[in-house]
Amino acid sequence: MTVEGWIRDHVPLAAASSAELRYERMVRQGAEDLPGVHREVDPCNPSDWVDGALIGAFLAGLGDAQRVLDVGTGDGWPGLPLARHVPEVVALDPSPRRVEVARANARKRGLPNVQVVCAPAEALPFPDGSFDGVVAGTAFEQCRDPLRALKEAHRVLRGGGRLAATFEDLAAQLRGPVEERAELYLDREAAVYRLVHRSLSPLREAEYELRFRAEDDLRRAAAAVPSVPSFVRAAGGPGLRPVAPDDPLLGIPLVERFRDLLLSARYFELRHRSPGEAAALVEEAGFRGVRVYGNPARLARDFFLGLHEAGVLPSLAPHMDALTRAFGRLYEALPAGKTSVFFLVARRP
Ligand SMILES: C[S@@+](CC[C@H](N)C(=O)[O-])C[C@H]1O[C@@H](n2cnc3c(N)ncnc32)[C@H](O)[C@@H]1O
């Protein structure tokens, strides 16, 4: 049995959304500082060229869009870097914390053409046909109802408007049929146990948040869990670590031992899609010309790392925008494959 299986059998659970349970608690969105979001772009950093090429792919996918909606922007990706190239960006996220961070990032980056709106993609607060482009960075798959979110994206696009979005390829990320990671930390009077369960078949992920009354034994149990570096941690949290079902520190024995102290339990569950399934869903929402490609960042990584090792990036700095945009246009040469992210483009007829 998995830890998830034990929790489902023994704990009364209340449904929540990924925005409430995961993104609202994150200190920061993204493993590293995103260039053009958390900090200025650095032409001496090869990974900034790679991210620039991904922005180039979004721009190529968008065509000549003037007003772009970024669905599930998190801290402002890709909306904020795009706002250097298109006249107007509306960035949207249902997590108030992410919205606050994205607004602060837009201010710090000096981007008055960005408006950040707090709302879910399933109920966009915009009139029909009010955008020429919709983008999303691995966000549609985090929605409670991705089909409804895509139908909303279709509704707010004008005829001929473009969709360009990255999706997480969970199957390409998993190392085995099931993966569980957990953490335990103290949050004022409560101890919080968090479990992330991901599986290949069915292709899904679920996250559980169990809050316990933090009595002495449980405080000691939390203190015994070593910290791991993780950007998805909460403030003060030790970070998620791989966990086996019988792990005495974080597995079934822990939740079983303290079940009488349980205060509340919430969860969310997401179905993930293969590139072909994602394309079918986008078509079902009304889009046409749906095409799926590999991760534009992958090709860019080899190329720009090569230029970095050859020591030529600093001399190319004045041409960074032009070169990364040109590189981004190559996305059409990348077949969808075994990369952790895929890139989808489509248009509203
Ligand atoms: C994986 S993060 C990606 C964030 C950002 N686009 C990036 O690439 O760094 C997914 C984002 O989707 C947002 N999200 C979750 N549910 C959503 C919904 N129903 N509508 C719009 N965004 C949602 C989350 O709050 C989170 O910021």
Ligand as a Chemical Component Dictionary entry (heavy atoms), coordinates in Angstrom:
data_LIG
# 
_chem_comp.id                   LIG 
_chem_comp.type                 NON-POLYMER 
_chem_comp.pdbx_formal_charge   0 
_chem_comp.three_letter_code    LIG 
# 
loop_
_chem_comp_atom.comp_id 
_chem_comp_atom.atom_id 
_chem_comp_atom.alt_atom_id 
_chem_comp_atom.type_symbol 
_chem_comp_atom.charge 
_chem_comp_atom.model_Cartn_x 
_chem_comp_atom.model_Cartn_y 
_chem_comp_atom.model_Cartn_z 
_chem_comp_atom.pdbx_ordinal 
LIG C1  C1  C 0  3.347  25.267 -12.266 1  
LIG S1  S1  S 1  2.794  26.850 -11.794 2  
LIG C2  C2  C 0  3.408  27.820 -13.159 3  
LIG C3  C3  C 0  3.560  29.273 -12.842 4  
LIG C4  C4  C 0  4.214  30.107 -13.950 5  
LIG N1  N1  N 0  3.419  30.133 -15.142 6  
LIG C5  C5  C 0  5.612  29.578 -14.253 7  
LIG O1  O1  O 0  5.812  28.957 -15.321 8  
LIG O2  O2  O -1 6.523  29.784 -13.422 9  
LIG C6  C6  C 0  1.061  26.789 -12.055 10 
LIG C7  C7  C 0  0.325  28.087 -11.760 11 
LIG O3  O3  O 0  -1.036 27.868 -12.112 12 
LIG C8  C8  C 0  -1.836 28.518 -11.159 13 
LIG N2  N2  N 0  -3.192 27.933 -11.150 14 
LIG C9  C9  C 0  -3.669 26.904 -10.416 15 
LIG N3  N3  N 0  -4.986 26.742 -10.635 16 
LIG C10 C10 C 0  -5.342 27.675 -11.553 17 
LIG C11 C11 C 0  -6.573 28.031 -12.171 18 
LIG N4  N4  N 0  -7.700 27.387 -11.903 19 
LIG N5  N5  N 0  -6.571 29.073 -13.028 20 
LIG C12 C12 C 0  -5.424 29.741 -13.325 21 
LIG N6  N6  N 0  -4.233 29.441 -12.762 22 
LIG C13 C13 C 0  -4.198 28.431 -11.886 23 
LIG C14 C14 C 0  -1.111 28.328 -9.855  24 
LIG O4  O4  O 0  -1.522 29.239 -8.844  25 
LIG C15 C15 C 0  0.332  28.506 -10.300 26 
LIG O5  O5  O 0  0.767  29.822 -10.168 27 
# 
loop_
_chem_comp_bond.comp_id 
_chem_comp_bond.atom_id_1 
_chem_comp_bond.atom_id_2 
_chem_comp_bond.value_order 
_chem_comp_bond.pdbx_ordinal 
LIG C1  S1  SING 1  
LIG S1  C2  SING 2  
LIG S1  C6  SING 3  
LIG C2  C3  SING 4  
LIG C3  C4  SING 5  
LIG C4  N1  SING 6  
LIG C4  C5  SING 7  
LIG C5  O1  DOUB 8  
LIG C5  O2  SING 9  
LIG C6  C7  SING 10 
LIG C7  O3  SING 11 
LIG C7  C15 SING 12 
LIG O3  C8  SING 13 
LIG C8  N2  SING 14 
LIG C8  C14 SING 15 
LIG N2  C9  SING 16 
LIG N2  C13 SING 17 
LIG C9  N3  DOUB 18 
LIG N3  C10 SING 19 
LIG C10 C11 SING 20 
LIG C10 C13 DOUB 21 
LIG C11 N4  SING 22 
LIG C11 N5  DOUB 23 
LIG N5  C12 SING 24 
LIG C12 N6  DOUB 25 
LIG N6  C13 SING 26 
LIG C14 O4  SING 27 
LIG C14 C15 SING 28 
LIG C15 O5  SING 29 
# 
